[in-house]
Amino acid sequence: MLIEILKSKIHHVKVTCSDISYIGSITIDEDLMDAANLIENEKVQVLNLNNGERIETYVIKGERGSGIIGMNGPAARKALPGDILIIISYATMEFEIAKSYVPSIIFPKEGNKLE
């Protein structure tokens, strides 16, 4: 049996920019992507703590060390600069493997920095 479980989570990052005209969805600082075990084009769920919006989109690699969390295209209508987000990805795996799987969860600091 296959089940879907939490794979990665970036907890409480702040939106730094939005661009409705940009092609793409959510831009994430590459340092945050690495720390949370996310890859470019991976499907993510974005939860906005400010307005309750929940959307699914995909990841675009942002400049390393920039702290960027950018909402692009239609996603820019769901979160504004300054909003606080939780970004989650899931993985499908065998039930027995999932029992011992440990997700990558990070808690960025001020400026969406790791330290």
C-alpha positions in Angstrom: 0.0 0.0 0.0 1.2 3.5 -0.9 0.5 6.5 1.3 1.3 10.2 1.0 3.2 11.7 3.9 5.0 15.0 4.7 8.4 15.2 2.9 9.5 18.8 3.5 8.3 21.9 5.4 9.5 25.5 5.5 7.7 26.9 8.6 7.0 30.6 8.8 8.7 32.5 6.0 7.8 36.0 4.9 6.8 36.8 1.3 9.4 39.3 0.0 7.9 40.0 -3.4 5.0 39.3 -5.8 4.8 39.6 -9.6 1.5 38.8 -11.3 3.2 39.1 -14.7 6.0 36.7 -14.0 5.8 33.2 -15.5 6.0 30.7 -12.7 4.7 30.3 -9.2 6.7 30.4 -6.0 10.4 31.5 -6.0 12.3 30.2 -3.0 15.9 31.0 -1.9 18.1 28.1 -3.0 19.6 27.8 0.6 16.1 27.3 1.9 15.3 24.8 -0.8 18.5 22.7 0.0 17.8 22.8 3.8 14.2 21.7 3.3 15.1 19.0 0.7 13.1 20.7 -2.1 14.0 20.8 -5.8 13.1 23.1 -8.7 9.7 22.3 -10.2 8.6 20.3 -7.2 4.9 20.6 -6.4 4.3 22.3 -3.1 1.3 23.4 -1.0 1.5 27.0 0.2 -0.4 28.0 3.3 -0.9 31.7 4.0 -1.3 32.4 7.7 -2.5 36.0 7.1 -5.5 35.2 5.0 -6.1 31.4 5.2 -5.4 30.8 1.5 -4.0 27.3 0.6 -2.7 26.8 -3.0 -0.7 24.2 -4.8 2.0 25.3 -7.1 5.6 24.5 -8.1 9.0 25.8 -6.9 11.3 28.1 -8.9 14.9 28.3 -7.7 15.7 31.8 -6.2 19.1 33.4 -5.7 21.1 31.7 -3.0 21.3 33.6 0.3 18.8 36.3 -0.9 16.0 35.2 1.5 13.6 35.5 -1.5 10.1 34.1 -1.2 8.3 35.4 -4.3 4.8 34.8 -5.3 4.4 34.8 -9.1 1.7 34.6 -11.7 -1.8 33.7 -10.3 -0.1 32.8 -7.0 0.7 36.5 -6.5 -3.1 37.1 -5.9 -3.0 34.7 -2.9 -0.1 36.2 -0.9 1.3 39.7 -0.5 4.8 40.9 0.6 4.9 40.6 4.3 2.5 37.7 4.6 3.7 34.7 6.6 3.7 31.3 4.8 4.2 27.6 5.5 5.5 25.7 2.4 4.9 21.9 2.4 5.7 19.1 0.0 4.6 15.5 0.3 6.0 12.2 -0.9 4.3 8.9 -1.8 5.9 5.8 -0.4 5.3 2.3 0.9 3.5 2.2 4.2 6.3 0.4 6.1 9.0 2.8 4.8 6.8 5.8 5.6 6.6 4.7 9.3 10.3 5.5 9.8 10.7 8.3 7.3 11.8 11.6 8.8 10.7 14.8 6.9 13.0 17.8 6.4 11.5 20.6 8.5 13.2 24.0 8.8 12.4 27.1 10.8 14.0 30.1 9.1 14.9 33.2 11.1 14.4 36.9 10.4 14.9 37.7 6.7 14.1 34.1 5.7 17.7 33.1 6.8 18.7 29.8 8.2 20.9 31.4 10.9 
